[in-house]
């Protein structure tokens, strides 16, 4: 790392700390040439995911849109405050680990429902009812019965 005082390239790290929800590292350094102290920040390059919508259009993955959808599904549910951000991180990480640069919106929705089912069944049903566009009470009733069957098996 180049020293900001003498342009030297050799420094030692005095202190490292995780910042910004563990996505960046702040390092305090000391230059071995002039003993000047300075701070550097390291952040991994973003992996952008392109979402292919049902009509074929492509948009950049929006954590904000997913946050709003999860917030609606989990509204007034007894869950820890960090559940939504943690779930978004898990969803994005799932597709990044698979090295997928383009993901169908359907796949994001299905994976989101898989995680919501484990977090809160009511939130899962809320999300699913919007995602699958339930048109009748029978659609909703069938989904509830499906969740109840799964509970009975466990």
N, CA and C atoms as a LAMMPS dump frame, in Angstrom:
ITEM: TIMESTEP
0
ITEM: NUMBER OF ATOMS
462
ITEM: BOX BOUNDS ff ff ff
-5.0000000000000000e+02 5.0000000000000000e+02
-5.0000000000000000e+02 5.0000000000000000e+02
-5.0000000000000000e+02 5.0000000000000000e+02
ITEM: ATOMS id mol type element x y z
1 1 1 N 0.847 -1.174 0
2 1 2 C 0 0 0
3 1 3 C 0.894 1.239 0
4 2 1 N 0.615 2.154 -0.87
5 2 2 C 1.433 3.358 -1.014
6 2 3 C 1.149 4.35 0.123
7 3 1 N 2.222 4.823 0.78
8 3 2 C 2.098 5.795 1.874
9 3 3 C 1.648 7.142 1.32
10 4 1 N 0.715 7.782 2.001
11 4 2 C 0.201 9.074 1.541
12 4 3 C 1.17 10.222 1.844
13 5 1 N 2.18 9.961 2.696
14 5 2 C 3.114 11.009 3.1
15 5 3 C 4.407 10.983 2.282
16 6 1 N 4.997 9.799 2.091
17 6 2 C 6.308 9.72 1.435
18 6 3 C 6.31 8.885 0.165
19 7 1 N 5.15 8.363 -0.231
20 7 2 C 5.01 7.502 -1.412
21 7 3 C 5.742 6.169 -1.287
22 8 1 N 6.138 5.799 -0.07
23 8 2 C 6.763 4.501 0.153
24 8 3 C 5.74 3.385 -0.004
25 9 1 N 6.211 2.183 -0.355
26 9 2 C 5.305 1.071 -0.606
27 9 3 C 5.303 0.005 0.479
28 10 1 N 6.01 0.23 1.559
29 10 2 C 6.072 -0.785 2.606
30 10 3 C 5.434 -0.235 3.875
31 11 1 N 4.396 -0.938 4.347
32 11 2 C 3.712 -0.516 5.571
33 11 3 C 3.317 -1.737 6.379
34 12 1 N 3.064 -1.487 7.648
35 12 2 C 2.586 -2.539 8.543
36 12 3 C 1.163 -2.213 8.954
37 13 1 N 0.397 -3.257 9.21
38 13 2 C -0.984 -3.071 9.658
39 13 3 C -1.006 -3.021 11.176
40 14 1 N -1.56 -1.936 11.72
41 14 2 C -1.673 -1.779 13.166
42 14 3 C -2.981 -2.357 13.694
43 15 1 N -4.062 -2.183 12.923
44 15 2 C -5.393 -2.572 13.387
45 15 3 C -6.282 -2.838 12.169
46 16 1 N -7.133 -3.865 12.25
47 16 2 C -8.116 -4.165 11.202
48 16 3 C -9.485 -4.322 11.84
49 17 1 N -10.499 -3.746 11.186
50 17 2 C -11.874 -3.857 11.694
51 17 3 C -12.838 -4.066 10.539
52 18 1 N -13.842 -4.908 10.786
53 18 2 C -14.915 -5.09 9.811
54 18 3 C -15.883 -3.927 9.929
55 19 1 N -16.335 -3.427 8.789
56 19 2 C -17.312 -2.333 8.777
57 19 3 C -18.364 -2.62 7.729
58 20 1 N -19.397 -1.785 7.692
59 20 2 C -20.491 -1.888 6.71
60 20 3 C -21.047 -3.291 6.607
61 21 1 N -21.597 -3.772 7.715
62 21 2 C -22.231 -5.092 7.742
63 21 3 C -21.28 -6.182 7.249
64 22 1 N -20.018 -6.064 7.647
65 22 2 C -18.999 -7.076 7.375
66 22 3 C -18.627 -7.196 5.898
67 23 1 N -18.881 -6.164 5.118
68 23 2 C -18.535 -6.24 3.701
69 23 3 C -17.269 -5.453 3.373
70 24 1 N -16.732 -4.726 4.342
71 24 2 C -15.518 -3.942 4.137
72 24 3 C -14.598 -4.1 5.341
73 25 1 N -13.315 -3.804 5.097
74 25 2 C -12.331 -3.856 6.18
75 25 3 C -11.628 -2.511 6.249
76 26 1 N -11.539 -1.961 7.444
77 26 2 C -10.802 -0.724 7.702
78 26 3 C -9.477 -1.129 8.325
79 27 1 N -8.386 -0.626 7.749
80 27 2 C -7.061 -0.963 8.288
81 27 3 C -6.302 0.314 8.642
82 28 1 N -5.715 0.332 9.846
83 28 2 C -4.791 1.401 10.253
84 28 3 C -3.397 0.893 9.935
85 29 1 N -2.625 1.696 9.227
86 29 2 C -1.288 1.297 8.791
87 29 3 C -0.248 2.302 9.264
88 30 1 N 1.007 1.837 9.31
89 30 2 C 2.149 2.705 9.59
90 30 3 C 3.206 2.433 8.524
91 31 1 N 3.709 3.51 7.942
92 31 2 C 4.717 3.394 6.894
93 31 3 C 6.06 3.029 7.527
94 32 1 N 6.762 2.055 6.958
95 32 2 C 8.058 1.623 7.489
96 32 3 C 9.162 2.614 7.153
97 33 1 N 8.929 3.472 6.165
98 33 2 C 9.945 4.437 5.747
99 33 3 C 9.895 5.733 6.571
100 34 1 N 8.676 6.317 6.722
101 34 2 C 8.564 7.619 7.404
102 34 3 C 7.788 7.565 8.712
103 35 1 N 7.285 6.397 9.09
104 35 2 C 6.459 6.201 10.289
105 35 3 C 5.13 6.961 10.251
106 36 1 N 4.704 7.413 9.08
107 36 2 C 3.406 8.072 8.954
108 36 3 C 2.276 7.058 9.114
109 37 1 N 1.201 7.486 9.749
110 37 2 C 0.044 6.601 9.952
111 37 3 C -1.09 7.033 9.042
112 38 1 N -1.754 6.04 8.461
113 38 2 C -2.879 6.332 7.57
114 38 3 C -3.848 5.161 7.591
115 39 1 N -5.044 5.407 7.083
116 39 2 C -6.119 4.423 7.077
117 39 3 C -6.438 4.017 5.642
118 40 1 N -6.665 2.723 5.445
119 40 2 C -7.109 2.231 4.143
120 40 3 C -8.4 1.439 4.335
121 41 1 N -9.157 1.331 3.267
122 41 2 C -10.407 0.576 3.284
123 41 3 C -10.361 -0.439 2.152
124 42 1 N -10.791 -1.657 2.447
125 42 2 C -10.838 -2.716 1.437
126 42 3 C -12.268 -3.22 1.32
127 43 1 N -12.681 -3.388 0.068
128 43 2 C -14.022 -3.91 -0.172
129 43 3 C -13.966 -4.817 -1.387
130 44 1 N -14.603 -5.963 -1.293
131 44 2 C -14.643 -6.89 -2.423
132 44 3 C -15.445 -6.273 -3.558
133 45 1 N -15.048 -6.58 -4.768
134 45 2 C -15.774 -6.075 -5.933
135 45 3 C -17.186 -6.653 -5.933
136 46 1 N -18.155 -5.82 -6.272
137 46 2 C -19.552 -6.242 -6.315
138 46 3 C -19.776 -7.243 -7.441
139 47 1 N -20.581 -8.231 -7.163
140 47 2 C -20.996 -9.189 -8.187
141 47 3 C -22.42 -8.806 -8.569
142 48 1 N -22.583 -8.245 -9.744
143 48 2 C -23.906 -7.795 -10.164
144 48 3 C -24.692 -8.953 -10.76
145 49 1 N -25.913 -9.07 -10.311
146 49 2 C -26.805 -10.106 -10.818
147 49 3 C -27.85 -9.432 -11.693
148 50 1 N -28.068 -9.989 -12.862
149 50 2 C -29.101 -9.497 -13.763
150 50 3 C -30.319 -10.401 -13.604
151 51 1 N -31.459 -9.787 -13.389
152 51 2 C -32.706 -10.524 -13.211
153 51 3 C -33.447 -10.545 -14.545
154 52 1 N -33.785 -11.753 -14.981
155 52 2 C -34.558 -11.914 -16.214
156 52 3 C -36.019 -12.08 -15.795
157 53 1 N -36.819 -11.081 -16.13
158 53 2 C -38.222 -11.093 -15.731
159 53 3 C -39.032 -12.028 -16.627
160 54 1 N -40.27 -12.276 -16.242
161 54 2 C -41.137 -13.212 -16.983
162 54 3 C -41.331 -12.827 -18.44
163 55 1 N -41.367 -11.513 -18.7
164 55 2 C -41.565 -11.062 -20.086
165 55 3 C -40.267 -11.006 -20.881
166 56 1 N -39.145 -11.42 -20.257
167 56 2 C -37.867 -11.46 -20.949
168 56 3 C -36.993 -10.24 -20.758
169 57 1 N -37.558 -9.178 -20.188
170 57 2 C -36.744 -7.988 -19.943
171 57 3 C -35.737 -8.277 -18.845
172 58 1 N -34.639 -7.537 -18.88
173 58 2 C -33.56 -7.742 -17.916
174 58 3 C -33.329 -6.465 -17.119
175 59 1 N -33.21 -6.647 -15.794
176 59 2 C -32.928 -5.522 -14.904
177 59 3 C -31.846 -5.944 -13.913
178 60 1 N -31.199 -4.965 -13.295
179 60 2 C -30.201 -5.261 -12.274
180 60 3 C -30.932 -5.645 -10.993
181 61 1 N -30.431 -6.683 -10.32
182 61 2 C -31.002 -7.152 -9.052
183 61 3 C -31.094 -5.982 -8.082
184 62 1 N -32.257 -5.805 -7.483
185 62 2 C -32.493 -4.7 -6.562
186 62 3 C -32.751 -5.228 -5.151
187 63 1 N -31.788 -4.987 -4.274
188 63 2 C -31.972 -5.375 -2.879
189 63 3 C -33.127 -4.594 -2.268
190 64 1 N -33.322 -3.364 -2.728
191 64 2 C -34.391 -2.516 -2.196
192 64 3 C -35.773 -3.11 -2.492
193 65 1 N -35.978 -3.598 -3.72
194 65 2 C -37.266 -4.203 -4.078
195 65 3 C -37.524 -5.465 -3.256
196 66 1 N -36.477 -6.259 -3.074
197 66 2 C -36.607 -7.475 -2.279
198 66 3 C -36.869 -7.129 -0.81
199 67 1 N -36.219 -6.085 -0.323
200 67 2 C -36.429 -5.631 1.049
201 67 3 C -37.895 -5.255 1.267
202 68 1 N -38.466 -4.51 0.331
203 68 2 C -39.866 -4.08 0.446
204 68 3 C -40.8 -5.289 0.435
205 69 1 N -40.537 -6.252 -0.455
206 69 2 C -41.378 -7.453 -0.531
207 69 3 C -41.302 -8.254 0.768
208 70 1 N -40.102 -8.413 1.311
209 70 2 C -39.953 -9.154 2.571
210 70 3 C -40.573 -8.389 3.737
211 71 1 N -40.443 -7.083 3.708
212 71 2 C -41.028 -6.248 4.759
213 71 3 C -42.554 -6.404 4.786
214 72 1 N -43.165 -6.454 3.62
215 72 2 C -44.61 -6.646 3.541
216 72 3 C -45.008 -8.031 4.037
217 73 1 N -44.252 -9.037 3.644
218 73 2 C -44.565 -10.41 4.051
219 73 3 C -44.397 -10.597 5.555
220 74 1 N -43.396 -9.947 6.132
221 74 2 C -43.088 -10.13 7.557
222 74 3 C -43.712 -9.056 8.454
223 75 1 N -44.588 -8.239 7.877
224 75 2 C -45.214 -7.144 8.631
225 75 3 C -45.925 -7.668 9.882
226 76 1 N -45.563 -7.09 11.015
227 76 2 C -46.14 -7.427 12.333
228 76 3 C -45.946 -8.89 12.729
229 77 1 N -44.921 -9.52 12.219
230 77 2 C -44.603 -10.891 12.608
231 77 3 C -43.512 -10.85 13.673
232 78 1 N -43.52 -11.78 14.607
233 78 2 C -42.545 -11.771 15.706
234 78 3 C -41.188 -12.367 15.269
235 79 1 N -40.433 -11.554 14.577
236 79 2 C -39.132 -12.019 14.087
237 79 3 C -38.045 -11.029 14.526
238 80 1 N -36.792 -11.476 14.633
239 80 2 C -35.706 -10.553 14.988
240 80 3 C -35.542 -9.457 13.93
241 81 1 N -35.07 -8.307 14.36
242 81 2 C -34.957 -7.139 13.492
243 81 3 C -34.017 -7.357 12.305
244 82 1 N -32.982 -8.17 12.473
245 82 2 C -31.997 -8.36 11.412
246 82 3 C -32.406 -9.435 10.394
247 83 1 N -33.594 -9.991 10.524
248 83 2 C -34.031 -11.082 9.654
249 83 3 C -34.069 -10.677 8.184
250 84 1 N -34.626 -9.518 7.885
251 84 2 C -34.765 -9.103 6.488
252 84 3 C -33.398 -8.878 5.825
253 85 1 N -32.511 -8.053 6.424
254 85 2 C -31.194 -7.893 5.788
255 85 3 C -30.426 -9.206 5.665
256 86 1 N -30.495 -10.051 6.681
257 86 2 C -29.807 -11.344 6.633
258 86 3 C -30.367 -12.232 5.526
259 87 1 N -31.674 -12.194 5.337
260 87 2 C -32.316 -12.999 4.289
261 87 3 C -31.899 -12.506 2.902
262 88 1 N -31.838 -11.207 2.73
263 88 2 C -31.407 -10.644 1.439
264 88 3 C -29.972 -11.062 1.138
265 89 1 N -29.115 -11.006 2.144
266 89 2 C -27.719 -11.426 1.964
267 89 3 C -27.661 -12.897 1.563
268 90 1 N -28.47 -13.737 2.221
269 90 2 C -28.488 -15.173 1.891
270 90 3 C -28.98 -15.419 0.468
271 91 1 N -29.996 -14.672 0.046
272 91 2 C -30.541 -14.848 -1.302
273 91 3 C -29.491 -14.465 -2.34
274 92 1 N -28.9 -13.297 -2.164
275 92 2 C -27.895 -12.845 -3.125
276 92 3 C -26.687 -13.786 -3.128
277 93 1 N -26.232 -14.184 -1.948
278 93 2 C -25.066 -15.073 -1.837
279 93 3 C -25.335 -16.423 -2.499
280 94 1 N -26.571 -16.9 -2.412
281 94 2 C -26.938 -18.18 -3.028
282 94 3 C -26.636 -18.171 -4.531
283 95 1 N -27.024 -17.104 -5.206
284 95 2 C -26.829 -17.026 -6.649
285 95 3 C -25.394 -16.652 -7.013
286 96 1 N -24.738 -15.873 -6.166
287 96 2 C -23.331 -15.528 -6.404
288 96 3 C -22.467 -16.784 -6.292
289 97 1 N -22.729 -17.617 -5.259
290 97 2 C -21.973 -18.859 -5.083
291 97 3 C -22.109 -19.78 -6.294
292 98 1 N -23.266 -19.749 -6.904
293 98 2 C -23.501 -20.578 -8.094
294 98 3 C -22.924 -19.935 -9.352
295 99 1 N -22.289 -18.775 -9.174
296 99 2 C -21.666 -18.026 -10.278
297 99 3 C -22.673 -17.708 -11.379
298 100 1 N -23.882 -17.377 -10.958
299 100 2 C -24.934 -17.039 -11.914
300 100 3 C -24.946 -15.526 -12.115
301 101 1 N -24.755 -15.08 -13.337
302 101 2 C -24.805 -13.646 -13.622
303 101 3 C -26.205 -13.222 -14.036
304 102 1 N -26.962 -14.158 -14.606
305 102 2 C -28.361 -13.897 -14.952
306 102 3 C -29.235 -14.916 -14.232
307 103 1 N -30.243 -14.415 -13.536
308 103 2 C -31.126 -15.269 -12.753
309 103 3 C -32.567 -14.931 -13.118
310 104 1 N -33.368 -15.957 -13.342
311 104 2 C -34.788 -15.717 -13.628
312 104 3 C -35.48 -15.222 -12.357
313 105 1 N -36.384 -14.284 -12.508
314 105 2 C -37.12 -13.765 -11.357
315 105 3 C -37.859 -14.903 -10.653
316 106 1 N -38.277 -15.889 -11.418
317 106 2 C -38.96 -17.062 -10.861
318 106 3 C -38.062 -17.78 -9.856
319 107 1 N -36.775 -17.938 -10.2
320 107 2 C -35.835 -18.624 -9.31
321 107 3 C -35.607 -17.839 -8.018
322 108 1 N -35.563 -16.521 -8.139
323 108 2 C -35.405 -15.689 -6.942
324 108 3 C -36.637 -15.83 -6.058
325 109 1 N -37.809 -15.799 -6.656
326 109 2 C -39.056 -15.945 -5.902
327 109 3 C -39.155 -17.292 -5.203
328 110 1 N -38.8 -18.361 -5.919
329 110 2 C -38.868 -19.702 -5.326
330 110 3 C -37.878 -19.853 -4.175
331 111 1 N -36.66 -19.334 -4.358
332 111 2 C -35.669 -19.439 -3.285
333 111 3 C -36.086 -18.59 -2.08
334 112 1 N -36.659 -17.429 -2.347
335 112 2 C -37.153 -16.563 -1.27
336 112 3 C -38.246 -17.281 -0.48
337 113 1 N -39.152 -17.949 -1.18
338 113 2 C -40.216 -18.692 -0.488
339 113 3 C -39.642 -19.831 0.349
340 114 1 N -38.604 -20.479 -0.149
341 114 2 C -37.96 -21.557 0.613
342 114 3 C -37.426 -21.025 1.94
343 115 1 N -36.781 -19.859 1.896
344 115 2 C -36.247 -19.277 3.131
345 115 3 C -37.366 -18.787 4.044
346 116 1 N -38.379 -18.151 3.459
347 116 2 C -39.499 -17.643 4.273
348 116 3 C -40.254 -18.769 4.966
349 117 1 N -40.369 -19.901 4.311
350 117 2 C -41.069 -21.043 4.907
351 117 3 C -40.401 -21.435 6.23
352 118 1 N -39.062 -21.342 6.268
353 118 2 C -38.316 -21.691 7.484
354 118 3 C -38.383 -20.586 8.534
355 119 1 N -38.559 -19.343 8.1
356 119 2 C -38.574 -18.202 9.025
357 119 3 C -39.936 -18.048 9.684
358 120 1 N -40.984 -18.011 8.854
359 120 2 C -42.322 -17.744 9.379
360 120 3 C -43.35 -18.195 8.339
361 121 1 N -44.226 -19.108 8.731
362 121 2 C -45.19 -19.669 7.787
363 121 3 C -46.221 -18.653 7.306
364 122 1 N -46.608 -17.735 8.173
365 122 2 C -47.573 -16.711 7.761
366 122 3 C -46.935 -15.799 6.711
367 123 1 N -45.686 -15.409 6.943
368 123 2 C -44.971 -14.571 5.972
369 123 3 C -44.809 -15.317 4.648
370 124 1 N -44.527 -16.605 4.753
371 124 2 C -44.404 -17.442 3.558
372 124 3 C -45.704 -17.402 2.752
373 125 1 N -46.839 -17.575 3.443
374 125 2 C -48.135 -17.568 2.748
375 125 3 C -48.439 -16.204 2.145
376 126 1 N -48.102 -15.139 2.871
377 126 2 C -48.318 -13.793 2.327
378 126 3 C -47.511 -13.601 1.045
379 127 1 N -46.232 -13.947 1.111
380 127 2 C -45.354 -13.78 -0.052
381 127 3 C -45.848 -14.644 -1.211
382 128 1 N -46.165 -15.886 -0.913
383 128 2 C -46.612 -16.812 -1.952
384 128 3 C -47.901 -16.34 -2.607
385 129 1 N -48.821 -15.781 -1.817
386 129 2 C -50.101 -15.337 -2.379
387 129 3 C -49.903 -14.221 -3.396
388 130 1 N -48.924 -13.363 -3.166
389 130 2 C -48.634 -12.294 -4.123
390 130 3 C -47.828 -12.852 -5.287
391 131 1 N -46.825 -13.665 -4.972
392 131 2 C -45.941 -14.225 -5.997
393 131 3 C -46.709 -15.07 -7.01
394 132 1 N -47.6 -15.909 -6.502
395 132 2 C -48.375 -16.787 -7.396
396 132 3 C -49.689 -16.155 -7.838
397 133 1 N -49.955 -14.93 -7.381
398 133 2 C -51.141 -14.178 -7.775
399 133 3 C -52.424 -14.965 -7.525
400 134 1 N -52.619 -15.337 -6.251
401 134 2 C -53.843 -16.064 -5.883
402 134 3 C -55.049 -15.251 -6.325
403 135 1 N -55.948 -15.907 -7.028
404 135 2 C -57.135 -15.223 -7.527
405 135 3 C -58.389 -15.529 -6.734
406 136 1 N -58.365 -16.653 -5.997
407 136 2 C -59.556 -17.051 -5.249
408 136 3 C -59.169 -17.464 -3.833
409 137 1 N -60.174 -17.588 -2.999
410 137 2 C -59.949 -18.081 -1.642
411 137 3 C -59.5 -19.539 -1.662
412 138 1 N -59.935 -20.284 -2.67
413 138 2 C -59.512 -21.682 -2.791
414 138 3 C -58.005 -21.791 -2.994
415 139 1 N -57.434 -20.869 -3.77
416 139 2 C -55.98 -20.862 -3.966
417 139 3 C -55.272 -20.689 -2.616
418 140 1 N -55.781 -19.752 -1.832
419 140 2 C -55.184 -19.482 -0.519
420 140 3 C -55.401 -20.672 0.415
421 141 1 N -56.594 -21.218 0.395
422 141 2 C -56.927 -22.364 1.245
423 141 3 C -56.036 -23.569 0.916
424 142 1 N -55.808 -23.815 -0.36
425 142 2 C -54.935 -24.924 -0.766
426 142 3 C -53.502 -24.717 -0.267
427 143 1 N -53.027 -23.491 -0.32
428 143 2 C -51.675 -23.192 0.164
429 143 3 C -51.582 -23.404 1.674
430 144 1 N -52.629 -23 2.401
431 144 2 C -52.653 -23.199 3.859
432 144 3 C -52.641 -24.693 4.176
433 145 1 N -53.447 -25.456 3.47
434 145 2 C -53.496 -26.915 3.69
435 145 3 C -52.137 -27.557 3.406
436 146 1 N -51.451 -27.063 2.394
437 146 2 C -50.117 -27.566 2.06
438 146 3 C -49.135 -27.32 3.218
439 147 1 N -49.208 -26.136 3.793
440 147 2 C -48.345 -25.807 4.935
441 147 3 C -48.694 -26.684 6.135
442 148 1 N -49.977 -26.901 6.367
443 148 2 C -50.405 -27.74 7.481
444 148 3 C -49.949 -29.189 7.302
445 149 1 N -50.01 -29.707 6.07
446 149 2 C -49.519 -31.062 5.802
447 149 3 C -48.036 -31.167 6.123
448 150 1 N -47.29 -30.15 5.721
449 150 2 C -45.851 -30.146 5.973
450 150 3 C -45.571 -30.131 7.474
451 151 1 N -46.392 -29.389 8.229
452 151 2 C -46.246 -29.354 9.703
453 151 3 C -46.501 -30.717 10.305
454 152 1 N -47.526 -31.399 9.8
455 152 2 C -47.884 -32.714 10.339
456 152 3 C -46.769 -33.737 10.088
457 153 1 N -46.073 -33.62 8.975
458 153 2 C -44.973 -34.54 8.659
459 153 3 C -43.771 -34.311 9.565
460 154 1 N -43.603 -33.072 10.008
461 154 2 C -42.45 -32.753 10.858
462 154 3 C -42.757 -33.098 12.25
